[in-house]
């Protein structure tokens, strides 16, 4: 161990100075709280983005393909493409699968209440993985019996509560067209997505029923939902899909389909950056204050070291090494606190939110090892670089005056 490290360790671990001990403890607490808040801020930001993004893409897919026309209503314009075209889209780099759907507005009449909804029709190849996670009652539509599947629907918890319905109940849905059509449905399941725009609007049913109501051909659909395997490459994949589509079709990414949601998510990045800057500033101010107090309290030691021939840089290294020990101790405590609270929230969902305002009912946390390592490294490096400035105070201390300093 070199001399600077040896002396730094002695003044860090065996200091008997009461005042510097208090300032050191405050500095360590500042580092601990700042790092814990930074870890939690990034984890919560990641959690929000991941949770809400999965809600949007879980319901609508990542890329939506529809007919290229001026239709702005909920009811799709029908189109048909060859199986080879869909297979070609599904084989594009980044695309996992493509599934057909169609939309048709209707009015539910149940328990002397009415509610305007949109029936989303899907077929037997629909991927129910995400829906099974958000089902609060019942089960998904069973397509093994095609006749029975046409009478089954999945409604949202919002609609179920509003119309006083539960799984197994039946109701009439009216479709406004010429002539007026009505169908009786049985509720097979109830979902709770947590996105009000979706929950209050959509009911899931059989695609073949919409085809029969609209007199479509068996190969006509209202659109296709495409799923990508890497959401970070969504824009690139969506562009590739767009250029592969026939001229009569158009496509949107889920970001364009739900612009308000993704614009709100982008604001979280700004909020997180502000928090990181503020917390880092708190940590730096605490460490600068503690280092200055330690230097002033060790003025006589500095004078003796200079009288014995120590250079200014060697003495600066003593205090920078001392600061490194203090920052490291504070960071260990900060990691324990930040990661501990993150894991606690992940497993218990103790901290709740208003789902109507935040799209989720609890504070989502997603701890990422890379984020934690970068925050630790950034905090340590930035603090040490900034602390070089106050450590230059030792160069202004004259040995003769310092030795007699009390």
N, C-alpha and C positions, 0 to 999 in steps of 0.2 A: 504494500500500500504506500503511495507517495505521500509526501508531507501535507499537501493541501487536503487530500482526502482524509488523512488521519486527524488533522485539526478540525476539519468540518464535522467529522463524526463525533468528536469529543464535545464540541459546542452544541451539537444537535441533541445528543443523548444524555449528556451529563451536565447540562447547564443548570446553575443554581440561581440564576437571575429571575426574580419574580415577575418583573414587568415584561421582559422579553418572552417569558413563557406564556403570558396572557396573549400577547400579540401573535405569537406563533400558533397558539390554539385557534385564535380567530381566523388566521390565514388558512390553516388546515381545514377549518369548518367551511370557509368560503370556497376553497377548491372542491371540497366534497360536495357541497350543495350545487355548485355551478356545474360540475361534471354530471351529477345525477340528473339535474334538470335538462341538460343537453342530451343525454342518452334517452331520457323519457320523451323529450320533444320530438326527436327524430323517429323514435319507435312508434309514437302515437301518430305522427304524420304518415309514416309508412303503413300503419295499421288502418287508418282512415282510407287512404288511397286504395289499398288492396281490398278492403271489405266492400267499399262502395263500387269499385270497379267490377268486382265479381258479381255484385247484384245486377248491374246494368248488362254486362255481357252474359250472365247466366240466364237472363230472361230473353234477350234479343239477339244473342250471338255477337260476334265481333265485326262482321261485315254483312250488311243487308243488301240483297239484290232485288230490284223491283222493275216493273215495266217503265220505260221512259215515256212519260206523258205528263199532262198538266193536272192530273188527279191529285187533289190535296185532302181528300176525305179519308176517313178511317177505312172505308171499304176499298180493297185493292182492285186494280184492273187486272183481269186474268191474262196469263200468257203461258205459252208452252215452249219448251226447248227440248232438243233431243237428249237422250240419256248420255250420249257421248260428250255433249257440251258440259253437263254437270260433272261427269267423271273427269273431264279435263280440268275444271275448276278445282275439284277436290284433290287433284294431283299436283297443283301448283305448290312451289316451295313455301312452307309455312302454314299451309291449310291442312287442318285435321279432318274436317268433314263438312258436308253441305246437307241441310235438311229443309224440306219444303214447309210452307205455312200459308195461311190465308186469314184475312180479317173480315168480320162482318158485324156492323152495329146491331144492337137489339135492345129490347126493354124487358127487364125481369119484373114479373108480377107475382108477389109472394106475401102472405100474411097482411093483406090489405095495404101493402107498400109497393111502390114501383121504383126502379133504378135503371138508368141508362148505362149500358155496358158495351164492350166490344168483345165478341166471341173470337178467340184466336184458335184456328183449327190446325191441328198437327196430325201426323200419321204415325204408323207403327214403328217407324225408324227414328222417331224423335228421341233425343238423348235426355233422359230424365235425371241424370246424375245430380245436377244442382237443385232441381225441384225437390228431390227426395230429402235434401238437407234443410229445406225451408218449409216442409210440410208440418203443420201443427196438428192435423187430424186427418184420418182416413189414408187413402193411398192414391197413386197415380192411375190414369185411365188404363184399363185392361183391354188391349187390342186383339187378344186371342179370339174373342167373339165379336165379329164386326158389327152385328146388329145391336148387341148390348153396348158396344163402344159409342155408338151414335147417340145414345141417351145419357151418357156419363159426362159430367163436367167437373172441373176443379175451379173453385171460386176463392177469392181472397178473404182473409180474416176480416178486413174492413167491410166488405159486402155482406159477409155472414153476420157480423154484429149488427149492421144497419138494418138488415131484413129479418133478423132473428131466425137464422137458418143454421143447421148443423149437418154433419155427414149423414147420408141416408135419406134426408128430406128431398122432396121433389118440388118443382115449381114450373110455371109456364114462362117461356120467353117469346116475345113477339118480334117479328122482323118486318120492318116497314118497307114494303115493296108492293108491286101490283101483280097478283092480288096479295093482300096481307097474309103472312104466314105465321103460324105459331107452333111451337114444339114443346113437349114436356121433357124435362131433364131431371136426372137424379144426381145429387152431389156425392161424388166418390171421394173427394178430398178437399182440404182447405189449406191454402198456403199463406205465408206472411213474409213478403219480400222486404217490407220496410221502406219502400219508395212510394210515396203517396200517389204520384202521378200514375203509377202502374197498378197499385193495389185497388184504387177506386174505379179503375177502368176495365181491366181485362179479366176475362173468364176463359179457361182453356177447354176445348172440346175436340171433336173429331173433324178432320179436314174433309172427309168424304161427305159429311152433312152439309157443309158450306157449298160444296160442289153441287149437291142435289138442289139446295135452295136457290142457287144462282144459275142452274141449268148449264154448268160448265162441263166440259169434256173430262174424261178420267185422268188425262195427263196435264190438265191446266191447274195452275197454282197462282197464289197471290204474290209469292216471293220466296226467296231462299235465304236462310241464315247460314253463314259460314263461320267456322271456328278456327282461330289461329293457335298455333302451339307456343308462340312467343309473343306476348302482348307488347313487349318493348319494340318489336319490329312491325307493329300494326300498320303504321302509315306506309311503310315500304310495301308490305303485303297487299294493302288495300289498293295501292297504285297498280300493282301487277294484275290484280283482279279486274280493275277498271279497264285496262287495255286489252284484256282477254275476252271481255263481254261482247256479245252481238250488239249491233247498233241500236236495237230496240230496247235494250236494258240499261239500267243505271245502278250505281252502288253507292252506299254510304258506309263509313266506319261508325262504330258505336259512339265515338267521340263526336261525330257530326250529328248523329241521331239524337243524342242527349247532351246538347251543348251546355246547358245551364249546369248540369251536374259536374261535367269535367272542367268547366271554367271555375266553379267553386273549389274543386280539388286543387287546381293550379294555384289558388290563393294561399293554400296551406303551405306551399313552398316558401312564399314570402314571409309568412308568419314565423315559420321555423327558423329562417335565416336571421330574422330580427332577434328572436330569443337566443340563438347561438351567439350572436355578437354581444348582446347585453350580458349574458352569463359569463362569456370569456372576459369581458371588461371588468366584471365584478371580481373574478378570480385574479386578474392581473393587478387591480388596485389593491386588493388584500395582500398579495405577495410583495408588491413594491413597498407598501407601508411596513410590513413585517421585516423586510430586508433592511430598510433604512433604520428601523429601531434597533435591529441586531448590530448593524455597523456602528451606530452611535454608542451602543452599550459596550462594544468591544474596541473602543478607540484606543485605550491604553495598550491592549494586545497588539493592535495594528502598529502602534509606535515602536513597541519592543521588537516586533518582527522586522520592521524597516531598519531599526538600529542594528540588527543582526545580519542585515544584508539581503533581506527578502525583496524581490521586485514587486512593483504594483500589480502586475498581472498574476503573480503567484498568490498574492493576498486576495485579489478579486476571485481567483479560482476557489479559494477557501469558502467564500460567501456564496458563490454560485453553486458549489457542490452542496453546501448547507441548504440552499434553496431547492436544489434537486431532490434532496432527501425529504424535505417538507412537502414539496409538490407531489412526489411519489406516494408518500403516506396519505395525503389528501385524496389522490386519485384512486388508491386502493379502496378507501372508504366510500368514495363516490361511485365506483363500480359496484360495490356490494349493495349500496342503497338503490342506485338506479336500476340495475339488473334485477335486484330482489323485488322491488316494487313492480317492475314490468312482468316478471314471472307470476307474481301474486295476482295481478290484474288479468293476465292471460288465463289462469286456471280458475279464478273465482268470479270474474266480471263484477267485482265489488263496486266499482265506480260506474253509476248508471247515467244515461243521457235520455233526453226527450227524442224519441225516434222520429216524430213528425218534423222536427227541426234539423236533425243531424243524420237521418236515414239509418241510424243504428241505435240500438237500445242500451248500449254500453260503450265505454271507451275502448276501442280496439288498439291492441299493442302488438307490434311485430318487431321483435328484437333481431338485429342483423349483426353478425360477428364483424363484418367488414366495417360497418358504421361505427361500432364500438371501438375497434382498433384505430380507425382514423381520428375519432374524437379524442382518444387518449393521446395519440401521437401528436395531433395538432395542438392540444392543450399544453403538453409538456414542452414542445419546441417553441411555440409562440411565447409562453411565459418565460422560458430561459433567455430567449433573444431579447425580450423587453427588459428583463432584469439586468442585462449587461449595462444598461444606462445608469440605474441607481448605484450599481456596484462600482462605477468610476469615482464615486465619492471618496474612496480610499486614497486616490491619487492626490487629493487636496489636504490630507492629514499629514502634518509635519511631525517627525519623530520626537523632537525636543518637547513640543507642547503636548503631544499625545501621551507621552510616558507619565506626565504629571496630571493627566486628565482624570477627574473623579466623576 
